[in-house]
């Protein structure tokens, strides 16, 4: 599932098309009519956590009217040159085009991530000119090229994936959206204080949330406090902090919570920086059979009752489970 760093990268690539007009459309979407984008102008883009927002208007404008300002760029985005527009960013776990070849992380229930689109198939006047894009488990955006299959699926089929939406622009480039859930909406709600990649991320609010009397692996995936944080960041941060996934936040010391949050922010920022530098992020625990210390890694699906159960990897020796009367653990050096 694409997490905050990948969606930030998508945002950077898509922003290069702002100010251009859609001259041709395509795609397999049944609920979102690709033809409804014909002749529209892409006027603005915004990102919040795992969501990407694209503003379209029927008339050419230099700026969209009355919208929230763009999220502040990170260091990697400031340094990125405009010439890298012709590239595509795959999903966070692996760069494999065929979704059938992946190991699903989301166990139960299926929820609305299986839905392609919400709302109408075309914008309803000025009130709904923002296209909200959610990437689900395997969503991606490709720029000026199409995804090509790299291996046969379970049926032995080598056919290339079919994009849900393709937008060709008058500047000569195009965007292809794969496996995304898209809907028209009003102005996006962007709350940088909960976005783990924002300079305005509210550390105090995040620490208060982590201190709740529930397993920290549940809290870390709560997008109200950790927008953009996904299963990879969750697993890596807990391992590096030496914290068992089922440790209750209320039993952890302030120092432990601080260390955990440090690893969340540092790992996320480093991952984003690596995406702009073409560097693959090194995982220590996610989808591993052994931890860096050589211990056997455990894997199990955890999640709140009635909520999503996400696969979690942890080392019982490096991340020992806390007894109810004890809250001291040593972070991984």
GITA-V998277 format. One record per backbone hydrogen bond with DSSP energy under -0.5 kcal/mol. NH is the residue of the N-H (numbers start at 1). CO is the residue of the C=O. If there is no record, write none. Layout:
[[NH	CO] [NH	CO]]
This chain:
[[4	228] [6	3] [7	3] [8	4] [9	5] [10	6] [11	7] [12	8] [13	9] [14	10] [15	11] [16	12] [16	13] [17	14] [18	15] [19	42] [20	17] [22	40] [23	21] [23	168] [24	168] [26	166] [28	163] [29	164] [33	31] [33	121] [34	32] [36	33] [37	34] [38	35] [39	22] [40	37] [41	57] [42	20] [43	41] [43	55] [44	55] [46	53] [48	51] [51	48] [52	133] [53	46] [54	131] [55	44] [56	54] [56	129] [57	41] [67	64] [78	74] [79	75] [80	76] [84	81] [85	82] [87	85] [89	141] [90	88] [96	94] [99	97] [101	98] [102	99] [104	102] [107	105] [107	309] [113	110] [114	111] [115	112] [118	182] [125	123] [127	124] [128	125] [130	185] [131	54] [131	129] [132	130] [132	183] [133	52] [133	131] [134	132] [134	181] [135	50] [139	135] [140	178] [141	89] [142	176] [143	87] [144	142] [144	174] [153	157] [156	153] [163	161] [164	177] [165	177] [166	26] [167	175] [168	24] [169	173] [170	21] [172	169] [175	167] [176	142] [177	165] [178	140] [178	176] [181	134] [182	116] [182	180] [183	132] [184	120] [185	130] [190	188] [191	189] [192	190] [194	191] [195	192] [196	194] [196	227] [198	195] [201	198] [202	193] [203	201] [206	202] [207	203] [208	204] [209	205] [210	206] [211	207] [212	209] [214	212] [216	247] [217	245] [218	215] [219	215] [220	216] [221	218] [222	219] [223	221] [225	222] [226	222] [227	194] [229	226] [234	230] [235	231] [236	232] [237	233] [238	234] [239	235] [240	236] [241	237] [242	238] [242	239] [243	238] [244	320] [247	244] [249	212] [249	214] [250	212] [251	248] [252	248] [252	249] [253	327] [257	253] [258	254] [259	255] [260	256] [261	257] [262	258] [263	259] [264	260] [265	261] [266	262] [267	263] [268	264] [269	265] [270	266] [271	267] [272	268] [273	269] [274	270] [275	271] [276	272] [277	273] [278	274] [278	275] [279	274] [283	281] [288	285] [291	295] [294	291] [297	289] [298	314] [300	312] [302	300] [302	310] [307	304] [309	108] [310	302] [310	308] [311	105] [312	300] [314	298] [316	314] [319	315] [326	323] [329	327] [332	240]]
